[in-house]
Amino acid sequence: MFQDISLEELRALQARKEMIIIDVRSPSEYRDSTIPGSLNIPLFDDAERAEVGTLYKQTSIQAAKDRGLELVSAKLPAFIRQFGEISGNKAVFCWRGGMRSRTTATLLSLMDIHVYRLTGGYKAYRKWVVETLECYDFKPHSYIINGNTGTGKTALLHRLLHHGNPVIDLEGLAGHRGSIFGQVGLQANNQKTFDSLLLEQLIQLEQSPYVLFEAESMRIGKVVMPPFMGRQKETGTQIRIEMPLEARVAQIMTDYRPHEHQEEILAAFRRIKSRIHVPIAAEIDRCLISGNFENAVLLLLEHYYDPKYDYTAEQYGESEKITLTVNNVDEAEKAVAALLQERHFGSSSLVERRLHV
């Protein structure tokens, strides 16, 4: 028979890479939200789940069980084979640790494939995520990368991460860049997925002396950051990147690739068109339609984004502020790396220091 396993036990084994987690819910449930790192081997597909659920609600529990058995029996060999191809310890979960995960674990045990079943299922995991984020104690010192639109803040964070710095890419976790154009070319995550990914990042970095992340509003696309992340902007060190306008236009062209996403960009612009002085808005519209994206970006920066940023930058209170005036992201990376070297690693080489940690 299978064994039940608690969320705490499961997470400890997963952290040591000693457990593979398998979500047996339907594909749409898995896409909506799951435990990060889990695989999806659904007991029912979306249509089958809907059919069994309708019988459960409108006919009887027994009718739902009978139909579920018919559906599972037809695909049992392939279902069992997928689990048999996965080596190592395995744990399964469904929504509440109920019928689907219990059925899966029982069937597998009959075929001498041992799996654990997560007590409480995804619902228990989600409850833990929400409660943990509500009272999370953020200990590392925060460095908040700030700057006008186009200063390459996300690109800068990715470079710093590549060189081993502790970074939280909030926009990456949200699947959104945070502006009216933020979803262009991306797939936005929902709140449940964002919360799970954020918490995993926080746990991985909780022993770090510092963490870098971008200054974001509390809402990023479809998601809202937990309040303690907003408080970091008030208490952490603000690193403001100042860069020439021409370099910012070039960075935006690289980040957004407007030639590949013209219709998305036009649709997004027309949601803010009324907020811009009429003649300027009309010129931006013409530029976007004709493909003169560089000029459209330039006008948007000068007449929309820069005035908005100047107002927002005044909201950061008495936190420490450092301004770095650079010509491009390369220079910004070197300047931030030098700052971190001085503050956290003294005169010794950053690489040497890390080798001794």
N, C-alpha and C positions, 0 to 999 in steps of 0.2 A: 504493500500500500504506500501511498504518497505521504509526505510529512508537511504540515503547515510550518511556515517560517514567518517571523515578525519582520516588519519593515526595518527595524534597527539591525537585526541579524543580516538581512538581505543587503543593506547598504554597506555593512562592514565587509562582507564577502565580495561585493562588487568592487569596492575600493581596492581590494587586494587582487582584483582580476581573477577571482576564484569562482565567479558565478555569472552565467549568461541568463539574462532576463528576457522572457518571451511574453508578449502581449497577445492574448488569444481573442481579443475583441475584434470587431469588424474593421475593415480598412478605413472607413470614414471616421470611426472613433479614434483609431490610431493616428490618423492625420490631424485630427482636431487637437489632441494632446495625449502624451504618454510619458512614461518614466524615461528620462534621457538615457540613451544607450541601449534601449530594448529593441528586440526584433519583433516583427509582426507575423504570426502564423494564425490566422483567424479560424475559429471553429465554424462560424457562419460568415458568409459574405453579407453585404449590406441588404440585399433583397431578401435573403433567407432570415436575417435578424428581424427585419420588418414583418415578415410573414409570421414567424414564431411569436413575436411580441403582440401582434394583433390577436392571434388565437388566445394568448395568455389573458389579454384584457377583455376580449369580447366573447370568448367561448368558455374555456376552462383551463386550469393549470395542466390537467392531464392531457388535454388535446394539444397543448403547446409542447409537452414532453414527447408525446407520440410523434408529432410532426418533426420535432428536433431530431429524434432518433432516426427517422427515415432519411433526413437530410445528411446526417453525419455518417450513417452506414454506407451511403453511396460513395463517399470520398475518403473513407477511413484508411485504405492502404496508402494513398498519397499523403494524407495528413500524418500518419505514423512515420512514414519514410522521411519527411522533413525534419522531424525531431531526431530520428536516428542518425541523421547526417551531421548533427551538431554534437561535437565532443565536449566533455567537461560537465561540471555541475550545471543544472538548469532549474530555473524557477518560473512558474507561469502565474499570470494574473488576469483577471477580467475586471469588470466594473466594481463589484463589491466582494470579490472572492467567493462568488456563489456558483451557480449551475455550470457556467461555461468552463471556468478553471477547474472545478471539481470533476466535471465530465472528462476534460482533457487529461488531468492527472491520473484518473482511474483507468482510462483506456490505455494510457502509456504504461502504467504499472502492469497491466495484464500482458503487455508485450515485453516485459523486463526492461523497460526504459524508465529509470527513476527520475522524477522531478519533484521539486518542492512547490507548494502553493502559497502565494502571498496572502497572509491574513488581512482581510479587509479590502483587498484589491486596490485598484487605482484610486478609489474614493479615500482610502486611508492615507495613501501617498499625498494626494492633493490637500487633505486636511493638515498633514504635517508641514507641507510647503507653506501654506497660508499662515499657520500659527508661528512657524519659525521666522518668516519674514516680518511678521507683526512686531516681534520683540528682538530682532536681530541686533547684536552688539558689534558694530563695525569698528575694528581696532586699528587697521593700518592707517598711516597718514595718507590723506587724499591729495593728489595733484590733479587739478581740473584743467584740462586743455580748453582754452577759450580763444575766441577770435572771430572776426567777420566771416561771413559766408565765403567759401572759396579758399580759405587759408590751409586747406588740406589736413584738417584735424584728424579725420578718420585714417587717412593715409599715414599720418605721423604716428598714430597709435599702433597701426599694424607694423610699422618699421621697428618701433620700440619693442613690441611684443616679439618680433622675429629675433631680436638680440637679447632675449631673455628677461625683459622687464615685465613685472606684474601689471597686466592691463585688463580692464573690463570694457569690451566693445558693446556699449549699450545699444547702438544703432544696429549692430549685427544681431544681437539677441532679439531685438524687436522686428527685424526684417524691414526696417524703415529708417530713412535718414532724418526724420523729424520735421521736415518742412512740407509745404504744400506740394512740392515735387518729390517728396521723400520716398514714394513707393515706385517711382519710375524704374523699371527693370528689376524689381525685387518682389518677393513674396512675403507680405506682412504676416507676422505671427500674432496669435491671439494672446489674451492675458495669461491663460493657464500655461501655455508653452513658454512665454517670456519669464514668468515667475520661476518655473522649474529650471530653466537655463541659467537665470541670474543666480539662484540659490546655489546651484552646482559650482558656478564660478566663484562665488563668495567663499564657499567652504574650501575650495582649492587654494585660495589666496589668503586665508585668514591668518596664517603665520608670517605673511610678508610684511616687511617694515613699512612699505608704502604701496599704493595702488594708483595707477593713472586711468582716468576716464574723461570723456568729453563732457563739456557743459551742455546739458540738455534741459529742455522744459520738462515738467513733470509728466506730460503726455508725449509719447513718441508713437505716432501713427495710431494703432488700435489699442495701445497699452498705456498703463499708468505706472510710473515707478513707485516703489514703496516710500513712505515719508522719510525714512532715515537716509535714503540716497539723496533726497533733496537737501537735507540738513548738511550733507558733506560739502555742498557748494558754499555754505555759509561759514564753515569752519576750516575747510581745507585751503591749500595754496592754489591760487588762481594763476595759471601760466597763460598770459595773453600773447598770441602770435599776431604780429603785424607784418603784412606782406604787401608789395605793390599791387595795384589794381590789375595790371596786365597779367601778372603771375596768377592771380586769383581767377581771372577769366579762363586762363589755360588749364588750371586745375579742375575747374568745374566741367570744362569740355572733356577732360579725361575721366572724371568720376561719373558723369551722367550719359556720355555718348549720345548726344541729342539726335544725331543723324540716324541712329537705330531706333529711337523712341519718339519720333516727331509727334505722332497723334496723342500719345500719353502726355507729353509736355504741353501741347496746345490745350488739351482738356484741363490740365491742372492750372495753367495760366489763366484760363477764362473764369476760374473760380475766384481769382483775386483781382481780376482786371478792373473791377469797379473801385478798388481801393487805391488806384494809381491815377494821377492827373491825366485827364482824357487824352490830350495829344500824345503824351509819352506812351500810354497804354496802347493807343492805336498803332504807334510806330513799332512797339514790341510785337504786337500781333502780326504786323506785316513782315517783320524780320523772321518770326517763327514759321510763317507760312512759306516764305521764299527760301528758307534754309540758311539765312544769315544769322546763325545761332550766336556767334561771337558778339555781335552788336546787341542782340537781344539780351544776352547775359550781362553785358556791360550796363545796359540801361536798367535792368532789374536790380543790379547791385547798387547803382547810384541812387535810384529813385524809390526803391522798396526795401531791400534787405539792410543796407547800411544804416538808414535812419532807424529801422526797427532794432538793430543791434545796439546802437548808441543808447537807446532807451533801456534795453534789457540789461546792459552792462552796469547800469547804475543800481541794480537791485541786489548786488552781492555783498552789501554791508561792509563790515570791517575785516573781512578775511584778508590774509596776506596776498599781495598782488605782485606778480613779476611780469614785466613786458619784455618780449624778445622780438627785436626788429630784424627781419631776415628777408632774403630775396626769393627763397623757394623752400620746398619741403626738405631738401637735403640739408640746408643750413639750419632749419628748425630742428631736425633730428640731432644734429651735432650739438646745438645749443642746449637742448633738453637733456641729452646724455651727459654733457659736461656739468650741468646743474645737479643731476642725480649723483654723479660721481663725487662731486665735492661734498654733498650733504650726507650721503649714506655710505660712502666707501673710502673717504679720506684720500690720502695720497697714494694708496696702493692701487694697483691695476684692478679694474672692474672684473676682468676675466680671472685674474689670480684670486681675487676675493671669493668669487663664486666657486672656484675649484676647491676651496677650503671649507665651504658651507656643508 
